[in-house]
Amino acid sequence: MTTTLNIPDELLSQAQAEASGSGLSLQDFVAGLLEARLASRNATASEAWREFYGSMHDLHGERAKIESLIEEEFEQVDATQWK
Protein backbone atom coordinates (compact mmCIF):
# COMPACT_ATOMS: atom_id res chain seq x y z
CA MET A 1 0.00 0.00 0.00
CA THR A 2 1.25 3.46 -0.78
CA THR A 3 0.70 6.32 1.63
CA THR A 4 2.02 9.82 2.15
CA LEU A 5 3.41 10.96 5.47
CA ASN A 6 4.47 14.45 6.48
CA ILE A 7 7.70 14.05 8.41
CA PRO A 8 9.79 16.98 9.66
CA ASP A 9 12.90 17.46 7.50
CA GLU A 10 15.38 16.86 10.34
CA LEU A 11 13.63 13.67 11.42
CA LEU A 12 13.50 12.41 7.84
CA SER A 13 17.22 13.11 7.41
CA GLN A 14 18.02 11.17 10.56
CA ALA A 15 15.82 8.27 9.49
CA GLN A 16 17.41 8.17 6.03
CA ALA A 17 20.90 8.18 7.55
CA GLU A 18 19.97 5.42 10.00
CA ALA A 19 18.35 3.33 7.27
CA SER A 20 21.35 3.78 4.99
CA GLY A 21 23.75 2.91 7.80
CA SER A 22 21.78 -0.26 8.44
CA GLY A 23 21.73 -1.22 4.77
CA LEU A 24 17.97 -0.78 4.54
CA SER A 25 15.72 1.23 2.31
CA LEU A 26 13.82 4.00 4.06
CA GLN A 27 10.62 2.04 3.41
CA ASP A 28 11.96 -1.11 5.08
CA PHE A 29 13.43 0.92 7.94
CA VAL A 30 10.13 2.69 8.68
CA ALA A 31 8.14 -0.54 8.32
CA GLY A 32 10.50 -2.21 10.79
CA LEU A 33 10.05 0.62 13.26
CA LEU A 34 6.28 0.38 13.00
CA GLU A 35 6.33 -3.38 13.47
CA ALA A 36 8.59 -3.09 16.50
CA ARG A 37 6.45 -0.37 18.07
CA LEU A 38 3.21 -2.28 17.56
CA ALA A 39 4.73 -5.51 18.87
CA SER A 40 6.04 -3.62 21.88
CA ARG A 41 2.60 -2.18 22.66
CA ASN A 42 0.99 -5.62 22.39
CA ALA A 43 3.67 -7.17 24.57
CA THR A 44 3.35 -4.36 27.11
CA ALA A 45 -0.40 -4.89 27.40
CA SER A 46 0.12 -8.61 27.83
CA GLU A 47 2.88 -8.09 30.40
CA ALA A 48 0.72 -5.62 32.34
CA TRP A 49 -2.01 -8.23 32.62
CA ARG A 50 0.46 -10.86 33.76
CA GLU A 51 1.98 -8.44 36.26
CA PHE A 52 -1.44 -7.70 37.73
CA TYR A 53 -2.51 -11.33 37.80
CA GLY A 54 0.82 -12.37 39.24
CA SER A 55 0.45 -9.80 42.00
CA MET A 56 -2.59 -11.73 43.23
CA HIS A 57 -0.43 -14.65 44.41
CA ASP A 58 -1.49 -14.00 48.00
CA LEU A 59 -5.07 -14.85 46.93
CA HIS A 60 -4.15 -18.36 45.82
CA GLY A 61 -6.15 -19.83 48.69
CA GLU A 62 -9.20 -17.82 47.66
CA ARG A 63 -8.92 -19.09 44.10
CA ALA A 64 -8.72 -22.66 45.40
CA LYS A 65 -11.89 -22.09 47.46
CA ILE A 66 -13.73 -20.73 44.42
CA GLU A 67 -12.61 -23.66 42.26
CA SER A 68 -13.74 -26.07 44.98
CA LEU A 69 -17.19 -24.45 45.13
CA ILE A 70 -17.51 -24.65 41.36
CA GLU A 71 -16.52 -28.32 41.44
CA GLU A 72 -19.13 -29.03 44.13
CA GLU A 73 -21.83 -27.35 42.06
CA PHE A 74 -20.95 -29.38 38.98
CA GLU A 75 -21.13 -32.57 41.01
CA GLN A 76 -24.74 -31.70 41.89
CA VAL A 77 -25.92 -31.34 38.31
CA ASP A 78 -28.71 -33.77 37.40
CA ALA A 79 -27.43 -35.63 34.37
CA THR A 80 -30.95 -36.23 33.08
CA GLN A 81 -31.36 -32.50 32.51
CA TRP A 82 -28.55 -32.56 29.93
CA LYS A 83 -30.13 -35.06 27.56
C-alpha positions, 0 to 999 in steps of 0.5 A: 500500500502506498501512503504519504506521510508528512515528516519533519525534515530533520527527522526524515534526514536522521531516518534516512541516515539510520536506514542507509547505515543499516543497509535498509531502504527507508521504506523497510526501515520505517516498516520495521520501526512500525512493526517493532512499536506495535509488537512492543505495545501488544507485549506491554499490554500482555505483560501488564495483565500478567503483572497484575494477575501475578500480584494476586499470588497472596489470593491463591487460597481464595482461588482454590476455594472458588474452584472447589465451590464450582466443582461441588456445584458441577457434582450436583448437576442432574445428568438427566437435565442434559439429555 
